[in-house]
Amino acid sequence: MMTLIIVGGGLAGTEAAWQAAELGIQVQLYEMRPQQKTPAHVTDQLAELVCSNSMGSFLPHKAPGLLKAELRGLGSMLLDCAERTAVPAGSSLAVDREGFARLVTEKIESHPQIELIREEVTAVPDTPCIITTGPLTSVALTTSIGRLTGQSYLYFYDALSPIVNCETIDMSVSFRQSRYDKGEQIEGDYINCPMTREEYERFYEAIITAETITLRQFEQEDPRFFEGCMPIEAMAKRGKDALAFGPMRPVGLVDPRTGKRPYAIVQLRQDNLAGTLYNIVGFQTNLKWGAQRKALRLIPGLENAEFMRYGMMHRNTYINSPQMLHPTMQFRRRADLFFAGQIVGVEGYVGNIAAGLVAGINAARLLNEQHPVIWPPTTMLGALCHYVTHADAKHFQPMKANFGLFAPPQEKMNKSDRYHWYSQRALTAVRRFTRENEIRYDREAAEKERMVV
């Protein structure tokens, strides 16, 4: 049997490698780090998370939670690793970054069907292959993809949030509380830094006047920011209240010192299992580090904080999937070439894992002389694959899992009932689809209620 080459050791690549290997395929997984570094990665571990450490809600009636349920039933290795390395984050699945990447790397390196090769791939292989190089595809491989597709690539920018040493947060000012006090199990998962109107306005002025890192000339001509990861300085310039109604909205929180809702709030979320690191939620930024330090110290409770990582921004490359791919993740002009992960325009960590799972299963089916499958659009997995391969090619933008990808039910329902209906319909469709196509599926794992960490 021919070997399957997978290029890229991120979330999509490692999930694709695992799925194909579990189906009996010999896999060569190429990862260019540490020989070739990137602007955002710090370690040489596979599946390193470089933006947030949160994988979103695990509640089954939320879109990210539904996607997780589908992936659990399908035996997602990365989702299992995430749940094994989870840290408190309310009803969301957040992970210890180092523990998660280390566990994924160990599982890949120990699989008898997977050979991990630490080399850069500079051209698209002409044998069965999955490209999963994600947001930081190397210049050489990007050029090769451009030649293959016959069109210029698209790009946008991902921005990273600062990380703070928890011990240096002033807890006489800050307080632990989850929005709306959602029960004892999840109360206190977030550290909150409250602001008065005067403090907010002073912070706002510092942000909009701060110096940013200069983009290269060709990047300045058309900087495309992805709405779900917009830098705070770009958001602030939309209006004086943009931050107060965005990542700094204070709804559902009460300052215990005053008994009132603050004018604005800055939330920090636990970033590692030890609870020593916290990331500033929604504070992706491209401010110069000196400007970041000055502005962030205006946040009450962070005046003397130790910042373990400042924010940064990097280019994220993705292809025009509606013109190039089938919903199977196959390249339209070459059946044995697949793409997966952020490079196809799925957004969010779990979306990347999902695309990798689809590509891995379908590449294995192709090599096992079976037909690749198209997941039903009534499943979140199928809806994502359908979107990135059927969206308007002229205005194609990356997409996260969301219920807006589904056609609404004919019967009129309120939003809560509709979301529960979507979830039940999706899980039923997955069970039927996997049974008909002889794909392994664990219903108990998929539909088991997740416990709050």
C-alpha positions as CSV (number, residue, x, y, z in Angstrom):
1,M,0.0,0.0,0.0
2,M,1.2,3.5,-0.8
3,T,2.3,5.8,2.0
4,L,0.2,8.9,2.8
5,I,2.2,12.1,3.3
6,I,0.9,14.7,5.6
7,V,2.5,18.1,5.7
8,G,2.1,20.1,8.9
9,G,2.1,18.9,12.5
10,G,-0.5,21.2,13.9
11,L,-4.1,20.4,15.0
12,A,-5.4,19.3,11.6
13,G,-2.2,17.4,10.6
14,T,-1.9,15.4,13.8
15,E,-5.6,14.5,13.8
16,A,-5.5,13.5,10.1
17,A,-2.4,11.4,10.7
18,W,-4.0,9.6,13.6
19,Q,-7.3,8.9,11.8
20,A,-5.5,7.5,8.7
21,A,-3.1,5.4,10.8
22,E,-6.0,4.0,12.8
23,L,-7.5,2.9,9.5
24,G,-4.3,0.9,8.6
25,I,-2.5,3.5,6.5
26,Q,1.2,4.0,6.8
27,V,1.7,7.8,7.4
28,Q,4.7,10.1,7.0
29,L,4.0,13.3,9.0
30,Y,6.3,16.2,8.2
31,E,6.8,19.1,10.6
32,M,9.4,21.7,9.8
33,R,10.0,22.8,13.4
34,P,12.5,23.1,15.0
35,Q,14.7,23.2,11.9
36,Q,12.5,25.9,10.4
37,K,11.0,28.3,13.0
38,T,7.8,30.4,12.7
39,P,7.1,33.9,14.1
40,A,4.5,32.5,16.6
41,H,5.5,29.1,17.8
42,V,7.7,28.8,20.9
43,T,8.4,25.0,21.2
44,D,9.0,22.1,18.8
45,Q,6.0,20.2,20.1
46,L,3.2,19.1,17.7
47,A,-0.2,20.8,18.0
48,E,1.2,23.8,19.8
49,L,-1.6,26.4,20.5
50,V,-0.4,29.9,19.7
51,C,-3.6,32.1,20.2
52,S,-6.0,31.3,23.0
53,N,-6.0,28.1,25.1
54,S,-9.8,27.8,24.9
55,M,-11.5,25.4,22.6
56,G,-14.9,26.9,23.3
57,S,-18.1,25.6,24.9
58,F,-18.7,21.9,25.5
59,L,-22.4,22.4,26.0
60,P,-24.2,20.2,23.4
61,H,-26.8,22.9,22.6
62,K,-24.0,25.3,21.6
63,A,-22.4,25.0,18.2
64,P,-18.8,24.4,19.4
65,G,-20.1,21.8,21.9
66,L,-22.1,20.0,19.2
67,L,-19.0,19.8,17.0
68,K,-17.0,18.4,20.0
69,A,-19.8,15.8,20.6
70,E,-19.6,14.7,17.0
71,L,-15.8,14.4,17.1
72,R,-15.8,12.5,20.4
73,G,-18.1,9.9,18.8
74,L,-15.7,9.6,15.8
75,G,-12.7,9.0,18.1
76,S,-10.9,12.3,17.8
77,M,-7.5,11.8,19.3
78,L,-6.9,15.6,19.8
79,L,-10.2,16.1,21.6
80,D,-9.3,13.3,23.9
81,C,-5.9,14.9,24.6
82,A,-7.7,18.2,25.3
83,E,-10.0,16.7,27.8
84,R,-7.2,15.0,29.5
85,T,-5.3,18.3,29.9
86,A,-8.2,20.6,30.6
87,V,-8.0,23.5,33.0
88,P,-11.0,25.3,34.7
89,A,-12.9,27.5,32.2
90,G,-16.5,27.4,33.2
91,S,-18.6,25.6,30.5
92,S,-15.7,25.9,28.0
93,L,-12.9,23.5,27.3
94,A,-9.6,25.2,27.9
95,V,-6.3,23.3,28.1
96,D,-2.9,23.5,29.6
97,R,-1.0,24.4,26.4
98,E,2.3,22.6,27.3
99,G,0.6,19.5,28.6
100,F,-1.7,19.3,25.6
101,A,1.0,19.6,23.0
102,R,3.3,17.2,24.9
103,L,0.5,14.5,25.1
104,V,-0.3,14.9,21.3
105,T,3.4,14.6,20.4
106,E,3.8,11.5,22.6
107,K,0.8,9.8,21.0
108,I,2.0,10.6,17.4
109,E,5.6,9.5,18.1
110,S,4.4,6.2,19.6
111,H,2.0,5.1,16.9
112,P,3.4,2.2,14.9
113,Q,1.8,3.4,11.6
114,I,3.1,7.0,11.9
115,E,6.7,8.2,11.0
116,L,7.3,11.8,12.2
117,I,9.9,13.6,10.0
118,R,11.3,16.9,11.1
119,E,11.9,18.5,7.8
120,E,10.5,21.3,5.7
121,V,8.5,20.4,2.7
122,T,9.0,23.0,0.0
123,A,6.7,21.7,-2.7
124,V,3.4,19.9,-2.9
125,P,4.2,16.2,-3.1
126,D,3.0,14.3,-6.2
127,T,2.0,11.3,-4.2
128,P,-1.1,10.9,-1.9
129,C,-0.9,13.8,0.4
130,I,-2.8,16.1,2.9
131,I,-1.6,19.7,3.2
132,T,-2.3,21.0,6.7
133,T,0.3,23.7,7.1
134,G,-2.1,26.2,8.6
135,P,-1.7,29.9,9.2
136,L,2.1,30.0,8.9
137,T,2.7,28.1,5.7
138,S,6.3,28.6,4.6
139,V,7.1,30.9,1.7
140,A,8.4,28.0,-0.4
141,L,5.3,25.8,0.0
142,T,3.0,28.7,-0.4
143,T,4.6,29.5,-3.7
144,S,4.2,25.8,-4.7
145,I,0.5,25.9,-3.8
146,G,0.1,29.1,-5.8
147,R,1.6,27.4,-8.9
148,L,-0.7,24.4,-8.4
149,T,-3.9,26.4,-8.0
150,G,-3.1,29.0,-10.6
151,Q,-4.2,31.9,-8.5
152,S,-2.8,34.1,-5.8
153,Y,-3.5,33.1,-2.2
154,L,-5.7,35.0,0.3
155,Y,-4.6,36.0,3.8
156,F,-5.7,37.6,7.0
157,Y,-4.0,38.2,10.4
158,D,-4.2,36.3,13.7
159,A,-3.3,38.2,16.8
160,L,-2.2,36.7,20.1
161,S,-3.2,37.8,23.6
162,P,-0.8,38.7,26.4
163,I,-0.2,36.2,29.2
164,V,0.2,37.3,32.9
165,N,1.8,35.7,35.9
166,C,-1.2,35.1,38.2
167,E,0.8,35.7,41.4
168,T,1.5,39.3,40.3
169,I,-2.2,40.3,39.8
170,D,-3.5,42.6,42.6
171,M,-6.4,40.6,44.0
172,S,-7.3,43.5,46.3
173,V,-8.6,45.2,43.2
174,S,-9.4,42.2,40.9
175,F,-12.0,39.5,41.8
176,R,-12.9,36.0,40.8
177,Q,-16.3,35.6,39.3
178,S,-18.1,34.0,36.3
179,R,-20.8,36.0,34.5
180,Y,-24.2,35.7,36.1
181,D,-22.8,33.5,38.9
182,K,-23.5,30.3,36.9
183,G,-23.4,27.9,39.8
184,E,-20.7,26.9,42.3
185,Q,-18.9,24.5,40.0
186,I,-17.9,27.3,37.5
187,E,-17.9,30.4,39.7
188,G,-14.6,32.1,39.9
189,D,-13.0,30.5,36.8
190,Y,-12.2,34.1,35.6
191,I,-10.2,36.9,37.2
192,N,-11.9,40.2,36.6
193,C,-10.3,43.7,36.6
194,P,-13.1,46.3,37.0
195,M,-12.9,49.8,35.5
196,T,-14.7,53.0,36.2
197,R,-15.7,55.2,33.3
198,E,-12.6,57.4,33.9
199,E,-10.3,54.4,34.0
200,Y,-11.8,53.0,30.8
201,E,-11.4,56.3,29.0
202,R,-7.8,56.7,30.1
203,F,-7.1,53.1,28.9
204,Y,-9.0,53.7,25.6
205,E,-6.9,56.8,24.8
206,A,-3.7,54.9,25.5
207,I,-4.8,52.1,23.1
208,I,-5.8,54.3,20.2
209,T,-2.6,56.5,20.4
210,A,-0.2,53.6,21.0
211,E,2.4,52.7,18.4
212,T,1.8,49.5,16.5
213,I,4.3,47.1,14.8
214,T,4.7,48.3,11.2
215,L,3.4,45.9,8.6
216,R,5.4,45.2,5.4
217,Q,4.5,47.3,2.4
218,F,2.5,44.6,0.6
219,E,0.7,43.8,3.8
220,Q,-0.3,47.4,4.4
221,E,-2.1,47.5,1.0
222,D,-4.8,45.1,2.0
223,P,-4.7,44.0,5.7
224,R,-7.6,41.6,6.2
225,F,-8.5,41.2,9.8
226,F,-10.6,38.2,10.8
227,E,-13.5,39.5,12.8
228,G,-13.2,36.8,15.5
229,C,-9.6,37.6,16.2
230,M,-9.4,41.4,15.7
231,P,-6.7,43.3,17.6
232,I,-8.0,45.5,20.3
233,E,-6.5,48.6,18.8
234,A,-8.3,48.0,15.5
235,M,-11.5,47.4,17.4
236,A,-11.0,50.5,19.5
237,K,-10.7,52.7,16.4
238,R,-14.3,51.8,15.5
239,G,-15.6,54.0,18.3
240,K,-15.1,55.0,21.9
241,D,-17.5,52.4,23.2
242,A,-16.4,49.6,20.9
243,L,-14.3,47.9,23.6
244,A,-16.9,48.4,26.4
245,F,-19.5,46.6,24.2
246,G,-16.9,44.1,23.0
247,P,-14.3,42.2,25.0
248,M,-14.6,44.6,27.9
249,R,-18.4,44.3,28.3
250,P,-19.3,44.0,32.1
251,V,-22.6,42.2,31.8
252,G,-23.3,39.6,34.4
253,L,-20.5,40.8,36.7
254,V,-20.7,42.7,40.0
255,D,-17.7,44.3,41.7
256,P,-17.7,43.1,45.3
257,R,-16.1,46.3,46.5
258,T,-19.1,48.4,45.3
259,G,-21.9,45.9,44.8
260,K,-22.4,47.4,41.4
261,R,-21.7,46.5,37.8
262,P,-18.4,48.1,36.6
263,Y,-18.4,50.4,33.6
264,A,-16.0,48.0,31.9
265,I,-14.2,44.8,32.7
266,V,-11.0,43.0,31.7
267,Q,-11.2,39.3,32.1
268,L,-8.3,36.8,32.5
269,R,-8.7,33.1,32.0
270,Q,-6.5,30.3,33.4
271,D,-3.9,29.2,30.8
272,N,-2.2,26.2,32.4
273,L,-3.0,23.4,34.8
274,A,-0.9,24.8,37.6
275,G,-3.0,28.0,37.5
276,T,0.1,30.2,37.4
277,L,-0.6,31.7,34.0
278,Y,-3.6,33.7,32.9
279,N,-4.3,35.1,29.4
280,I,-6.2,38.3,28.9
281,V,-9.5,37.3,27.2
282,G,-10.1,39.0,23.8
283,F,-7.0,41.2,24.0
284,Q,-5.2,40.2,20.8
285,T,-3.0,43.0,19.9
286,N,-0.3,44.2,17.5
287,L,0.9,47.1,19.7
288,K,4.7,47.4,20.2
289,W,5.7,45.6,23.4
290,G,6.7,48.9,25.1
291,A,3.3,50.4,24.2
292,Q,1.6,47.2,25.4
293,R,3.3,47.3,28.7
294,K,2.4,51.0,29.3
295,A,-1.3,50.5,28.3
296,L,-1.9,47.2,30.1
297,R,-0.5,48.6,33.3
298,L,-3.5,51.1,33.2
299,I,-5.8,48.1,33.9
300,P,-6.8,48.1,37.6
301,G,-5.1,45.1,39.2
302,L,-2.4,44.8,36.5
303,E,-0.4,47.9,37.5
304,N,2.5,45.7,38.7
305,A,1.7,42.5,36.8
306,E,4.5,40.4,35.2
307,F,3.7,39.7,31.6
308,M,5.0,36.3,30.6
309,R,4.1,37.0,26.9
310,Y,3.1,40.1,25.1
311,G,0.7,40.1,22.2
312,M,1.8,39.8,18.6
313,M,0.3,39.4,15.2
314,H,1.2,37.2,12.3
315,R,-0.1,36.5,8.7
316,N,-2.4,33.6,8.3
317,T,-2.6,32.1,4.8
318,Y,-5.6,30.2,3.5
319,I,-6.7,29.0,0.1
320,N,-9.9,29.9,-1.8
321,S,-11.6,26.6,-1.0
322,P,-14.9,27.2,-2.8
323,Q,-12.9,27.2,-6.1
324,M,-10.4,24.5,-5.2
325,L,-12.0,21.8,-2.9
326,H,-14.7,19.2,-2.8
327,P,-16.5,18.8,0.6
328,T,-14.4,15.6,1.0
329,M,-11.4,18.1,1.4
330,Q,-10.1,16.8,-2.0
331,F,-8.4,19.1,-4.5
332,R,-10.8,19.4,-7.4
333,R,-8.1,18.7,-10.0
334,R,-6.3,15.9,-8.2
335,A,-8.1,13.2,-6.2
336,D,-5.2,12.1,-4.1
337,L,-4.4,15.6,-2.8
338,F,-6.3,16.8,0.3
339,F,-6.2,20.1,2.3
340,A,-7.3,20.5,5.9
341,G,-7.2,23.0,8.8
342,Q,-6.9,26.7,8.8
343,I,-5.5,26.7,5.3
344,V,-9.0,25.7,4.0
345,G,-10.7,28.5,5.8
346,V,-12.1,26.7,8.9
347,E,-11.6,28.8,12.0
348,G,-11.2,27.8,15.7
349,Y,-9.2,25.0,17.2
350,V,-12.0,22.5,17.0
351,G,-12.8,23.4,13.5
352,N,-9.2,22.7,12.5
353,I,-9.3,19.3,14.3
354,A,-12.6,18.5,12.5
355,A,-11.2,19.3,9.0
356,G,-8.2,17.1,9.8
357,L,-10.4,14.3,10.8
358,V,-12.4,14.5,7.6
359,A,-9.3,14.6,5.4
360,G,-7.6,11.8,7.3
361,I,-10.6,9.5,7.1
362,N,-11.2,10.3,3.4
363,A,-7.5,9.9,2.4
364,A,-7.5,6.5,4.1
365,R,-10.7,5.5,2.4
366,L,-9.2,6.5,-1.0
367,L,-6.1,4.4,-0.3
368,N,-8.2,1.5,0.9
369,E,-10.1,1.6,-2.4
370,Q,-13.3,3.0,-0.8
371,H,-15.1,6.2,-1.8
372,P,-14.4,9.3,0.2
373,V,-17.5,10.5,2.0
374,I,-19.3,13.8,2.2
375,W,-20.7,14.4,5.7
376,P,-24.4,15.4,5.9
377,P,-24.9,19.2,6.1
378,T,-27.3,18.6,9.0
379,T,-24.2,17.8,11.1
380,M,-21.8,20.5,12.3
381,L,-18.9,18.6,10.7
382,G,-20.7,18.5,7.4
383,A,-22.0,22.1,7.6
384,L,-18.4,23.4,8.1
385,C,-17.1,21.4,5.1
386,H,-20.1,22.5,3.0
387,Y,-19.5,26.1,3.9
388,V,-15.8,26.3,3.0
389,T,-16.4,24.5,-0.3
390,H,-19.7,26.3,-1.4
391,A,-19.3,29.9,-0.1
392,D,-19.1,32.8,-2.5
393,A,-15.6,32.5,-3.8
394,K,-15.3,36.3,-4.5
395,H,-15.9,37.1,-0.8
396,F,-14.7,34.0,0.9
397,Q,-13.9,34.4,4.6
398,P,-12.9,31.8,7.2
399,M,-15.7,30.4,9.3
400,K,-16.1,29.0,12.8
401,A,-18.7,26.4,13.9
402,N,-22.0,28.1,14.4
403,F,-25.7,27.3,14.1
404,G,-26.1,29.9,11.3
405,L,-24.6,27.2,9.0
406,F,-27.8,25.1,9.4
407,A,-31.0,25.6,7.5
408,P,-33.7,26.5,10.0
409,P,-36.5,24.1,11.0
410,Q,-39.8,24.5,9.3
411,E,-41.6,24.7,12.7
412,K,-41.3,28.0,14.5
413,M,-39.2,27.7,17.7
414,N,-37.5,30.0,20.2
415,K,-33.7,30.2,20.0
416,S,-33.1,27.8,22.9
417,D,-35.4,25.1,21.5
418,R,-34.1,25.6,18.0
419,Y,-30.5,25.0,19.2
420,H,-31.4,21.9,21.1
421,W,-33.3,20.7,18.0
422,Y,-30.2,21.3,15.8
423,S,-28.1,19.3,18.2
424,Q,-30.4,16.3,18.4
425,R,-30.9,16.3,14.6
426,A,-27.1,16.4,14.1
427,L,-26.3,13.6,16.4
428,T,-29.0,11.4,14.9
429,A,-27.6,12.2,11.4
430,V,-24.1,11.3,12.5
431,R,-25.2,7.9,13.9
432,R,-27.1,7.1,10.7
433,F,-24.3,8.3,8.4
434,T,-21.6,6.4,10.1
435,R,-23.6,3.2,10.2
436,E,-24.4,3.4,6.5
437,N,-20.8,4.1,5.6
438,E,-19.2,1.6,8.1
439,I,-17.3,4.4,9.9
440,R,-16.6,3.7,13.6
441,Y,-18.7,5.7,16.0
442,D,-19.1,5.6,19.8
443,R,-22.6,7.0,20.6
444,E,-22.0,6.8,24.3
445,A,-18.8,8.9,24.1
446,A,-20.6,11.4,21.8
447,E,-23.7,12.0,23.9
448,K,-22.2,11.7,27.4
449,E,-22.7,14.8,29.4
450,R,-19.4,16.7,29.9
451,M,-18.6,17.5,33.5
452,V,-17.2,20.9,34.4
453,V,-13.5,20.7,35.2
